[in-house]
C-alpha cells in the first residue's frame, strides 16, 4: 500500500479515535500490552532476523544493542503502554472558558491533532511508545521506523493493531510505513491535508532534512548541544557533581552536556579539581588556551578546541571547555553555539541566575541542577514523545498535551453581530 | 540593506526587547501612538503618493479604499496601540509550576518568540497593529507589506521606530522590509535561525506559497470557507438571522459564511423563507438541485452549484447552498470542503450539537451563533494578529499569548541524576 493510501486510511480512522472514550482508549492500550506479553515470541523471532541481518551488514555493536530486544525489554515496553493508560486523558480538557459580555459561552478545549507521522531510527521500543502516546491523545499514527528494525517493527505493529481492534477501535489507528526506501519519508513530507504533523526523531541530518523539505508541519526534536556554565560564585563541589553528572551519566543522550564554560575568576581554583575528575571518568576535554594551560599544569593532556568542537553534539565522552571572562561572554557563547535544548548555570548569585534564565534562549534552563533533568519522566509528565527544540507549539519534553491541538466551542442562543 | 542584514539586526535587538519591563514596552507603544498623532501629516502625504500611484496603475476602488488613510483612520491606529499598551503582559506568565519529588522547582513560563516576520497585503494599518502586538509580546518584527503601500508603511515605521527609541529600546525592534520585489519574501522564508516565525496574512495563494516554500516555521492565517448547517430541529427564526448575519454583515472577511447546508426534513419550510431574504440582501445563491427547485418554486433564480462553488471562499455576496439528508452528510460535506476556520450549527437538539462540536474539525465551532464571532476582539482577547487555521501552536484568533513561546526554568541546589 502506498503511503498516501495509508495516510488516507489514517485520516478516515481519525474521527473514531478522536471521539473515543477514555475507557476505550485505555482498553486498547492494555490489550496492546497484553498482546506484547503473550506474543513476545513472535517479536523476538522477528528481532533475531533483524539482528542477524544487521550483523551481516556490519552494524556496530552499539547499534546492534539499540536494536536488540529481550523478554525483559518487551516487558518494559508493555509496562510503558500500561503506564500511558494510567495517565489522564488530555482530550476534552477545558483550557480557557468564559461567558462573553453578550452572553456567548466560550470554551477552548483540547482536541486530538488528527494524524501524526513519526520518523525514527533504530530502537523498536519507540514503535510501541509512540503508538501508545498517539492513541491516548486520540490520534492515529503513521510509524516510519528504520529499515534495520523492519521485521521487529512489523511484529510489534501487528500486535498493537490487534489490541486496538479488541477495544472496538479501527486497526488503522496504527500503521507501519514501508521503511525499505527514502521514498516513504518523502511521501509523508508531501501529505499535507492528510498528515497533521510530522515528528522526526533521530540524528541531526534526518531532522534537518525533514525540516527543510516537509510541507506538513514539523515538530523538531532532539539535537542537544547543552552547556554547563560555572559562574564565579559557584559552589565548586556542586559544580563538580553537576558537570560530571551532565557529561558522564549517559553521554549518548540529547540532554547530556557537551560544553563546559568556566568564569575566569574561579578557573584557577576549579579546573585543577575538575580536569582530573573528568580524566578519571574517561572524558577527553577539548579546551581553549586557558583550559589547555590548566591541563598542562595538572599533567593532563587537553585537546586544543576548534569552533567545530563548540558546535558538535559529541554524544560521547568528549567535552568542549572554555574559560570565559564574564557571564556576558558565557551567554554570548551559548547564544552562538547552543542548540536551544538545555543550558545550566552553577552559581550562588541570584543576580547571575536571573540574568542567565532571562537571556539564555533554550527550551530548559537549569539553575544549580544537571542538564540531564530535561526529560518528560523527570518533569513528572509520565511519558514523552521527544524533546522539542523549536519554539512553536511545544518546547522541551513533549507529553500528551503536546500531542493535542485546541478548538474553540462557542454556544449561543441565536447570537448575531 | 539586505533582508539577511535586517534579520541579523532584529536578532541582536531581540534580547533587549525580550527582557524589557512591561513599563518600558508600554511607554514605547504610547510614544508610537503619540508620534502617529503629531506626525499624521507625514503619513497622509506618503499615503497620498501611494494612492496616486495606485490610481495610475489601475487599482480597483475596493483596493484603493483599503489603502487609503485619513486623520480618523490614523487616530484609530494610534488608539489601537494605546489599547495594546493596556493589555496584560504575556511575558513571564507562569503556565505550569510544581516542586518535583526530588525537590527541584519546575516552572514553565511564557517568553517571547524572538524575531517575528509578517508578510501582508495592502492595508497600512496592519503595519502598526502587528508592530504593536509584537513589541508588547517582547518580540522584534520584520514587516514585509505590499509594494502598493510602500510609502505609507515607510512613514508609519519611521514614526514607530522613533517611539521605540523614546522608550530607550532599540529602533531595530521594528523594521520594514523592501517590498519592491518577491526576493525579500524568499529571503525571509530562508532565514532559519534568524527569524523564529513567519505569519503570512493575505490571500490564499500568498499563504500557500509561504507554507510550501518556507523553512522558517509558519503560522497560517485566514482562509475561511465557513459553513452554517441548519439542522432539522433548528429554530428557523434564529437560523434566518444567523445565516443572514454570517453572509451579509461583512462578506469580505474570513469569518463570513460561504456555504449553507439545510437538513432535508426542514428544507421545505425553511428555504421558502430563507431564499427570498437572501435575495433581498443581494445574495446570489449557488445551490444543489433541491435548492434550485426550492428557488424555482419561490420564483428566485438559483445558480446550479458545482464542486468549485463548495470549495470557494467567495468573499462576496455569493453563497453555496445544499440540502443534505442528515447531520452525517452535513459533517462529511464540511470535512470535504471546509478550511478549518469556523463552522456553525443551528439546532435545538443537544445530541446534534454535541456531535457537530465533536466531529467537525475546525478552529472554532459555533452552536446557535454566527460564524462572524470568530475574532480576537469578540472573544475578549483585546487584539489579534490574525486567525490561525492550522493546528500547531495557535488555532483560531491569535492574541498576545500566541506571540510567545515557553521556557522551562528548573531550580535546584546541586541536583544530579
Interface residues (C-beta under 8 A of the other chain):
Chain A: X15 X18 X19 X98 X100 X101 X104 X106 X108 X111 X113 X114 X192 X196 X197 X211 X212 X215 X217 X219 X235 X237 X238 X241 X242 X244 X245 X246 X249 X346 X353 X357 X358 X359 X361 X362 X363 X364 X365 X366 X367 X368 X369 X370 X372 X373 X374 X378 X379 X380 X390 X391 X392 X393 X395 X396 X397 X405 X406 X407 X408 X409 X410 X411 X412 X413 X414 X415 X416 X417
Chain B: X15 X18 X19 X98 X100 X101 X104 X106 X108 X111 X113 X114 X192 X196 X197 X211 X212 X215 X217 X219 X235 X237 X238 X241 X242 X244 X245 X246 X249 X346 X353 X357 X358 X359 X361 X362 X363 X364 X365 X366 X367 X368 X369 X370 X372 X373 X374 X378 X379 X380 X390 X391 X392 X393 X395 X396 X397 X405 X406 X407 X408 X409 X410 X411 X412 X413 X414 X415 X416 X417
